[in-house]
Amino acid sequence: MALFGLFGNKKKGFATPWLQLTVVYVATRQDLTADQAYLLRGKVLAAGSIQFDFFEPASFQLFFAGNAAGLQKAQALADALQQVARDNGIVGIGISVQQGECLAERSEMGRFVARPVGPVLAQTMREATSRAEAAAAGLSGPI
């Protein structure tokens, strides 16, 4: 896809597609067993997100609607993942939930044409990563 294809076409116009989204990023700083990864994956699949991406078994990103309902689903997922981590000995987990505008375009089927980008995503990743590092070092704090 050409760079300008992300921003529209002649029929739709060339407006920059900023969407309000709720972003969840999860990172772990320990090697997960297959069972631990499967339990986390199960929660992710059941969360009802618009879309999600697994970067490796130890980190993933989810996108929810950028409204109160999306934020509520994201927080419920974060709480469920924390519970799974506590119950299954996953010590180095960091979760961040943020809302904001992302540069993204959705297809007619509702999926993203390309992975969303923007400052809110970078901030979410940084926050989750530093929480995972703190958790792995034995420091804990709220998600």
N, C-alpha and C positions, 0 to 999 in steps of 0.2 A: 504494500500500500504506500502510495506516495505521501510525503509529509503533509501536503495540503489536503489529502483525502480525509485526514482526521478532522479537519475543520469544516467539512461540508462539500457540496458540489453545486453545479450550476442550478439544478432544480431546487435544492433546499436553501441555497444561499451559502455564504461563507462565514457564518457566525461562529465564534469560538464556543464550543459546547461545555460550559461549566455547569456541573451538577452538584447539588447538595447531597452529600453522602455521609453515612456513619461508617467509619473504618475501624476494624479490629485487627490488631497484629499480635501474634503470639510467637514467642521465641523461647527456646529452652537451651540451657547450657550444660546439658548432660546427654550422654548417649541413651536413647530410649530403647527399651526392650520392644519386641514386636507387639506384645500385649498392651504395653503402655501407649504406644503409637496408635494402635487400633482403637483403644478407648477414647483417646483425644479425637481421633478422626470421626468416630461415631457421633460425638457431641457436635462437631463441626457440620457434619452432613445433616443433622436433625435441626440445626439452628434456624433454617428458613431465610438464609441470606440471598441477596440478589445473585451474587457470584462469589467464589472463593478460589484462591490459588495456594497450592502447597509448594513451597520452595524447596523443601526437603522434609523428612519426617519430623524434624525438630522446629520448623517454623512455617507459619502460614498466615494468610491475610484474607479477611472477609469484608464484604461490602454489603451494607444494609441501606434502606431508605434513609434519607437525611431528615427525618421528622421524629416526633416523640415516640412513635411506635417502633421505628428502626432503632432508636437509642435504647428503648426498653428491651428489645430482642438482643441487642449487642451486650447489654449489661447482664442479662440472664445467661447468655452464653459464657461470658467472662466468669460469672459466679460458678457455673457448672464445671468449667475447665479447672478452676481453682479447687473445687471439691474433688474432682477426679485426681488432680495432682496430689492433694493431701492424702486421699485414700489409697493411692498406689505408689507412694514413695518418689514422686517426681519433685526434686528439690530445687532445681534451677529454672523455674518457669517465670516468664514475665509477660504480662498482658496489658495492652493499652487500648483504650476505646476513645475515639475522638470524632467529632462532627465538623464538617467544613466543606468548602467547595473543592472539587477535583475536576481536572480537565479530563473529560470522558465523553464518549459517544456510545449510545446504545443502539443495537440493531432493532429491526422490526420485531424480532423474537424476544427482545428484552435483555439480551446478553450484551456485554461490552464488546465493541469492535476491537479495541486494544485495551490493555491494562490501564486503568486510570492513573494519573500522575498529579503531582502538586505538593505544595508545602505541608498540607495536613497529613499526607502519607509519610513524608520524610519524618515529621515530628512523631507520628505514631510508632514508626519503626525504631527511632532513637529511644523513645521512652520505654518501649517493651524490652529492647535489648539491655538498657541499663537496669531495668527491674530484674531481668533474668540474671545478670551478672551479680547484682546485690543479693538475690536469693541464693545463688550458688555459693556466695561468700558467707552465707549465714545471716545476712541482714534481711529483715522482712519489712514490708510496708503494705499499705492498701493498694489495690489495683486502680 
